[in-house]
Amino acid sequence: MISLADIEAARDRIEGVAKHTPLDYSHTFSDMTGAAVYLKLENNQRTGSFKIRGALNRITTLSEAEKDAGVVTASAGNHAQGVALAATRAGVDSKVVMPEHAPISKVKATRRYGAETVLHGADYDEAQAKAHEIEERENRTYVHAFDDDYVMAGQGTIGLEIAEDCPDVETVVVPIGGGGLISGVATAVKERLGDVRVVGVQAEGASSVAQSLEKGSVQELDSVNTVADGIATRRVGDKPFEVIQRYVDEVVTVSDEEIAVSLTYLLERSKTLVEGAGAVPIAALLFEKFDFAPDEVVVPALCGGNIDMNQLTTVVMRGLVETGRYLKVRTVLRDRPGALHDLLAIIADAQANIYAIRHDRTSREIGMNETDVELDLETRGHDHVEDLLGALREKGYRVEVLV
């Protein structure tokens, strides 16, 4: 099991390449939750996530023969970029296997950092199987994304920074995918500070750790499904699981809807862009997935900011829907002059803003003298939505809420 000394040695190895990222007090999330919230902004790290820490620590410890043979890894995107940059800086050839549907922004970034990329499989686990085939065939060293002592120790340098920048921290909240990040951070803060609570967070669609803790051994999911692709793994690593059992106080899960809301709040209120996995700790805090006291010093680790722009649009829109800020409705009007004007007057009186209108007389679902209308609306919250729907129904409109 890794130790504080391993993590301190890792910090010496990666210094000058990986950045000491900011710890920023958040008035927004402190006000929203009642805790004293300090955001660990690892989304500001080189390559956009914490993964450069572990990858760099591992590659700097390779033998000369291993460096000459090259490295291979599997990744949903962030570890890929970390390995690519670390290998390129060390003059080591790197090959990275990524899931076929990995965000295109992460694929392109990995190539720019110097790695050859191979797209294979539906998820991380299928990509990993392919990477092991390449490892055996080409005699490369496999750089595991999380189940590796050097990688875990590298990620643990985040915990050292938290302990030094916020010595009065009471709770650290960390995402869990394969477990490399939380195992390193938990070791660092527990061994450096002692009485600190560590809360792990998984997405509901990739929650292998809760089952593993319940049964006392690593359990593998049949599949994963979450917007937080950075933590979408079917199983936690064997080595990280030992550390989680020893040092992690609680593991909770959050839904994709809660992740979307949290990502939207981070972007809108804190001007902080994160990916789905990066929003997971804030989601656990905002939706009170664990107990905390008023003014408790809480540090959520925002582990990465590499979100694909197409996905960002979808996630933010979902966040607006979940907070009552966006509404799509359908109704049927009599096909006569002024009918649409009357409908829009009610919406205007309710102070809702119209994004778009679709007006269709040809639908087979309506009568010959009717027209089908869909409206995309900007609203101001759930109460505003209910008031608007109530006003429409009071005037006799049959309204179907589409989103």
Secondary structure, DSSP 8 states (H G I E B T S, - for coil): ---HHHHHHHHHHHBTTB----EEE-HHHHHHHSSEEEEEEGGGSGGGBTHHHHHHHHHHT--HHHHHH-EEEE-SSHHHHHHHHHHHHHT--EEEEE-TTS-HHHHHHHHHTT-EEEE-SSSHHHHHHHHHHHHHHHT-EE--SSSSHHHHHHHHHHHHHHHHH-TT--EEEEE-SSSHHHHHHHHHHHHHHSS-EEEEEEEGGG-HHHHHHHHTS----S----S-GGG--SS--HHHHHHHHHH--EEEEE-HHHHHHHHHHHHHHS-----HHHHHHHHHHHTTSS---TT-EEEEEE-B----HHHHHHHHHHHHHHTTSEEEEEEEEESSTTHHHHHHHHHHHTT-EEEEEEEES--TTS-TTEEEEEEEEE-SSHHHHHHHHHHHHHTT---EE--
